């Protein structure tokens, strides 16, 4: 009876599920400074499992999970002005983003706690997403995904439960040109429209000083890739310091204070500075929010990604494709979430138990149901109760 009509939602390990958690950076409006506030929050909000898991998984994995991109900057705020949307057409349980999966692709199983913004987080080079239908009271319920401008993927009709899915990503050696060709074959032109180009080059007034700095940094470089690399190196240099302390702006433009006075800040300041500097020299950019890095949970055999792993970086439109740049200095890793060594194993164990409960009981889906029924069938056949092979 349980296999046919699995329970959904309650139990002592649910630990408050149903109340979406607020995590900055994934809505339609982001203010500089948010990620610095949550940098010391160790709450696990996402669990990622490579398929297959390596034999000796490292304790830390610098996995980049992309969430939301922003196109409009004004006075220390990033917003989303482009609003084109498309309902993805699923092929069975699979949603195509760039092409059909191939044998050399990388698969990740992902479980995201319910957030206020129902974001489908994607690793780099994602080509497709698989979402297994849920079984509720014996009825198969298919999920729907919506792709917004800026590669902002959301799941529709949030139910207050963790969202489970699998990502399929292309190998690292797949060329940009090949990827663009496959994208175009699906009907998504990588060439920016006039409205998109205007949005990704938008600048607030009074940016002459930042433009002068950008042109000084890029020097004789004229190619967009070379200019992006030069600005990234400049922000990585010893002239700037990573810190969780907020620059004292006192009503002034936060980027001017960051670039010319404080020269210190956290990821949002670095990514915003690079995005705006590139725009001043004619390179379209978007500011991206997501997560960077995960800690291995030895009890649950997955990588836990915490609120404090929230991060911001830049995507620049170069040679017909969007390329990732991370101008935040590597010292960010030294300012990670506060660790509590005495409670750490207990936290890991409790999160592993909670995750098992979510996957096997609360999130019991069609794939699990079929696997369970097949296992029962094999058992009865092995006992001689069922004929045939």
Secondary structure, DSSP 8 states (H G I E B T S, - for coil): -TTTS---S-STTSTTTTS-B--TTSSSEEETTHHHHHTT---EEEEEEEES--TT--SEEEEEEEEEEE-EEETTEEE-----EEE--EETTEEESSS---TT-EEEEEEE--BSS-B--EETTEEEEE---EEETTEEE---EEEETTTEEEESS--SS-EEEEEEE--TTS-HHHHHHHHHHTT---S--HHHHHHHT---S--HHHHHHHHHHHTT--SHHHHHHHHHHHHHSTTSEE-SS----TTS-HHHHIIIII-EE-HHHHHHHHHHHHHHTT--EEEEEEEEEEEEETTTTEEEEEGGGEEEEEEEEETTEEEEE--S-GGGGGG-----HHHHHHHHHHHHHHHHHIIIIIT-BHHHHHHHHHHHHHHHHHTTSS---
